[in-house]
Amino acid sequence: MKQKKTPMRKSLVSNEQFPKKDLLRIAYNKEGEISIDPSGKAHGRGAYIAILNKESREAKKKRVFDRAFQTKIADEFYDELITYVEHLVARRELESATYSADLAPDYD
């Protein structure tokens, strides 16, 4: 059976290639609105950053989306982005955590 090709995208902050599912898309539409696009299907031009706390903070420091979309973006958006990425990272850590049955309380 033919191996399915994994779509790759480049992170704006680190310029590294990542699988698309490991990145967060930021969409900029014709009306000049910028938004976080968790589905990856919003209308408009898209730019990606890796889902890493370090990358979101660096994005604010370097103001990478100002350059990518050639417009001035408010600091509130970058703060929202940092909070959203921190939340996603925490969820991934919880998903990968394993728990022992010995640690579970006994309700007998």
Backbone as CSV, one residue per row, in Angstrom:
resi,resn,N_x,N_y,N_z,CA_x,CA_y,CA_z,C_x,C_y,C_z
1,MET,0.836,-1.186,0.000,0.000,0.000,0.000,0.882,1.250,0.000
2,LYS,0.449,2.265,-0.691,1.223,3.490,-0.841,1.217,4.293,0.461
3,GLN,2.399,4.776,0.868,2.537,5.581,2.083,1.927,6.962,1.844
4,LYS,1.103,7.431,2.795,0.484,8.736,2.666,1.506,9.827,2.983
5,LYS,1.541,10.863,2.179,2.490,11.947,2.338,2.037,12.887,3.460
6,THR,2.960,13.253,4.351,2.655,14.158,5.451,2.878,15.592,4.983
7,PRO,1.841,16.449,5.046,2.037,17.839,4.635,2.964,18.558,5.615
8,MET,3.932,19.287,5.071,4.899,20.018,5.885,4.712,21.516,5.663
9,ARG,4.927,22.293,6.726,4.874,23.748,6.652,6.053,24.311,7.431
10,LYS,6.386,25.555,7.150,7.513,26.203,7.810,7.006,27.154,8.893
11,SER,7.617,27.079,10.064,7.299,27.994,11.151,7.955,29.341,10.872
12,LEU,7.200,30.428,11.056,7.741,31.763,10.807,8.855,32.132,11.783
13,VAL,8.763,31.633,12.996,9.724,32.028,14.024,11.067,31.346,13.835
14,SER,11.061,30.025,13.714,12.320,29.276,13.662,12.772,28.919,12.247
15,ASN,11.901,29.125,11.260,12.177,28.745,9.866,12.471,27.258,9.709
16,GLU,11.920,26.424,10.578,12.069,24.973,10.480,10.800,24.373,9.893
17,GLN,10.960,23.263,9.186,9.821,22.528,8.644,9.256,21.614,9.726
18,PHE,7.923,21.614,9.864,7.224,20.745,10.800,6.044,20.111,10.083
19,PRO,5.566,18.956,10.572,4.297,18.440,10.050,3.187,19.453,10.347
20,LYS,2.265,19.594,9.441,1.217,20.612,9.562,0.429,20.493,10.860
21,LYS,0.230,19.268,11.349,-0.558,19.081,12.574,0.169,19.570,13.828
22,ASP,1.480,19.790,13.735,2.253,20.295,14.870,2.379,21.811,14.856
23,LEU,1.670,22.462,13.939,1.738,23.915,13.817,0.374,24.541,14.060
24,LEU,0.399,25.822,14.392,-0.817,26.599,14.589,-0.892,27.631,13.475
25,ARG,-2.036,27.688,12.797,-2.207,28.629,11.684,-2.805,29.923,12.200
26,ILE,-2.248,31.038,11.726,-2.777,32.367,11.995,-3.292,32.890,10.660
27,ALA,-4.557,33.304,10.619,-5.188,33.732,9.370,-5.373,35.247,9.347
28,TYR,-5.149,35.817,8.170,-5.328,37.252,7.935,-6.232,37.398,6.724
29,ASN,-7.453,37.944,6.918,-8.413,37.993,5.816,-8.424,39.348,5.113
30,LYS,-9.243,39.478,4.095,-9.297,40.685,3.267,-9.768,41.916,4.038
31,GLU,-10.546,41.702,5.093,-11.045,42.822,5.893,-9.979,43.352,6.852
32,GLY,-8.816,42.707,6.888,-7.734,43.158,7.759,-7.808,42.573,9.155
33,GLU,-8.605,41.536,9.347,-8.741,40.899,10.654,-7.744,39.754,10.755
34,ILE,-7.119,39.647,11.916,-6.184,38.555,12.165,-6.794,37.662,13.236
35,SER,-6.653,36.350,13.065,-7.251,35.426,14.032,-6.456,34.132,14.115
36,ILE,-6.582,33.495,15.264,-6.002,32.167,15.457,-6.940,31.184,14.780
37,ASP,-6.387,30.285,13.985,-7.196,29.361,13.189,-6.868,27.914,13.565
38,PRO,-7.504,27.386,14.627,-7.183,26.019,15.052,-7.578,24.950,14.027
39,SER,-8.594,25.219,13.204,-9.025,24.222,12.213,-8.132,24.231,10.976
40,GLY,-7.469,25.350,10.713,-6.622,25.459,9.532,-7.390,25.679,8.250
41,LYS,-8.669,26.075,8.359,-9.508,26.209,7.170,-10.122,27.593,6.998
42,ALA,-9.751,28.547,7.829,-10.327,29.887,7.739,-9.888,30.563,6.442
43,HIS,-10.748,31.463,5.956,-10.431,32.202,4.732,-9.296,33.175,5.005
44,GLY,-8.530,33.439,3.985,-7.475,34.431,4.079,-6.101,33.802,4.013
45,ARG,-5.126,34.673,4.091,-3.739,34.242,4.033,-3.338,33.643,5.371
46,GLY,-2.541,32.596,5.340,-2.157,31.926,6.573,-0.663,31.945,6.802
47,ALA,-0.297,31.953,8.070,1.100,31.831,8.482,1.114,30.889,9.674
48,TYR,2.207,30.171,9.856,2.257,29.122,10.866,3.362,29.368,11.883
49,ILE,3.090,28.936,13.140,4.143,28.854,14.155,3.992,27.501,14.842
50,ALA,5.103,27.005,15.348,5.085,25.729,16.059,4.356,25.900,17.390
51,ILE,3.735,24.826,17.849,3.017,24.867,19.118,4.027,24.623,20.234
52,LEU,4.804,25.650,20.512,5.812,25.639,21.567,5.754,26.980,22.291
53,ASN,5.853,26.965,23.620,5.808,28.201,24.393,6.899,29.169,23.955
54,LYS,8.075,28.636,23.705,9.219,29.450,23.295,8.915,30.189,21.985
55,GLU,8.289,29.506,21.044,7.997,30.113,19.737,6.960,31.227,19.850
56,SER,5.943,31.048,20.677,4.919,32.092,20.793,5.498,33.355,21.434
57,ARG,6.354,33.190,22.444,6.979,34.360,23.062,7.939,35.057,22.093
58,GLU,8.653,34.258,21.331,9.583,34.807,20.341,8.821,35.523,19.215
59,ALA,7.634,35.034,18.876,6.807,35.675,17.848,6.430,37.090,18.275
60,LYS,6.107,37.260,19.555,5.779,38.599,20.057,7.019,39.485,20.063
61,LYS,8.126,38.934,20.506,9.368,39.702,20.600,9.823,40.194,19.218
62,LYS,9.764,39.303,18.211,10.198,39.641,16.854,9.098,40.282,16.011
63,ARG,7.841,40.208,16.496,6.669,40.713,15.783,6.610,40.129,14.362
64,VAL,6.687,38.812,14.294,6.768,38.115,13.005,5.514,38.273,12.154
65,PHE,4.346,38.393,12.768,3.121,38.502,11.975,2.960,39.903,11.394
66,ASP,3.560,40.914,12.027,3.562,42.258,11.440,4.271,42.215,10.085
67,ARG,5.401,41.512,10.041,6.169,41.411,8.802,5.486,40.496,7.789
68,ALA,4.958,39.380,8.258,4.351,38.403,7.342,3.118,38.977,6.637
69,PHE,2.304,39.732,7.383,1.067,40.261,6.815,1.187,41.739,6.433
70,GLN,2.361,42.320,6.603,2.656,43.709,6.253,1.630,44.687,6.816
71,THR,1.394,44.565,8.126,0.464,45.447,8.820,0.858,45.524,10.288
72,LYS,0.301,46.492,11.004,0.571,46.635,12.435,-0.450,45.806,13.200
73,ILE,0.042,44.902,14.041,-0.832,44.025,14.814,-0.694,44.380,16.289
74,ALA,-1.827,44.455,16.978,-1.853,44.878,18.376,-1.170,43.860,19.284
75,ASP,-0.605,44.361,20.377,0.041,43.501,21.368,-0.955,42.531,22.003
76,GLU,-2.224,42.927,22.068,-3.247,42.057,22.663,-3.367,40.749,21.898
77,PHE,-3.213,40.808,20.570,-3.273,39.576,19.781,-2.119,38.654,20.157
78,TYR,-0.922,39.199,20.273,0.239,38.387,20.637,0.062,37.790,22.037
79,ASP,-0.516,38.561,22.967,-0.771,38.040,24.318,-1.786,36.900,24.278
80,GLU,-2.822,37.068,23.455,-3.824,36.009,23.284,-3.179,34.764,22.678
81,LEU,-2.295,34.962,21.723,-1.592,33.855,21.084,-0.740,33.088,22.093
82,ILE,-0.009,33.803,22.935,0.833,33.167,23.953,-0.024,32.338,24.899
83,THR,-1.146,32.894,25.352,-2.051,32.171,26.252,-2.604,30.922,25.574
84,TYR,-3.005,31.040,24.309,-3.569,29.910,23.575,-2.540,28.798,23.393
85,VAL,-1.318,29.157,23.040,-0.264,28.154,22.849,0.077,27.474,24.169
86,GLU,0.146,28.229,25.258,0.403,27.625,26.576,-0.673,26.608,26.927
87,HIS,-1.915,26.930,26.601,-3.032,26.014,26.845,-2.882,24.734,26.013
88,LEU,-2.530,24.882,24.726,-2.349,23.703,23.864,-1.196,22.823,24.347
89,VAL,-0.110,23.444,24.782,1.043,22.682,25.275,0.657,21.904,26.527
90,ALA,-0.075,22.550,27.432,-0.518,21.877,28.660,-1.439,20.698,28.336
91,ARG,-2.329,20.863,27.362,-3.226,19.764,26.971,-2.452,18.590,26.396
92,ARG,-1.448,18.881,25.570,-0.633,17.802,24.996,0.128,17.048,26.076
93,GLU,0.614,17.765,27.070,1.327,17.107,28.168,0.388,16.190,28.948
94,LEU,-0.851,16.646,29.169,-1.827,15.811,29.877,-2.208,14.581,29.053
95,GLU,-2.327,14.741,27.756,-2.671,13.608,26.897,-1.596,12.538,26.907
96,SER,-0.354,12.964,26.992,0.741,11.998,26.939,1.076,11.410,28.313
97,ALA,0.517,11.980,29.370,0.799,11.474,30.717,0.113,10.127,30.910
98,THR,0.801,9.218,31.576,0.217,7.918,31.904,0.089,7.823,33.415
99,TYR,-0.943,7.151,33.851,-1.213,7.017,35.259,-1.233,5.551,35.652
100,SER,-0.713,5.285,36.794,-0.654,3.920,37.295,-1.955,3.587,38.029
101,ALA,-2.405,2.363,37.917,-3.598,1.915,38.642,-3.353,1.903,40.153
102,ASP,-2.091,1.796,40.559,-1.760,1.790,41.977,-2.035,3.149,42.622
103,LEU,-1.981,4.196,41.838,-2.184,5.554,42.363,-3.645,5.917,42.458
104,ALA,-4.513,5.177,41.781,-5.944,5.480,41.782,-6.549,5.145,43.138
105,PRO,-7.480,5.975,43.608,-8.114,5.673,44.905,-8.985,4.437,44.809
106,ASP,-9.085,3.718,45.912,-9.902,2.507,45.983,-11.256,2.863,46.564
107,TYR,-12.317,2.693,45.795,-13.659,3.097,46.219,-14.496,1.923,46.694
108,ASP,-13.893,0.859,47.162,-14.673,-0.292,47.633,-15.324,-0.060,48.939
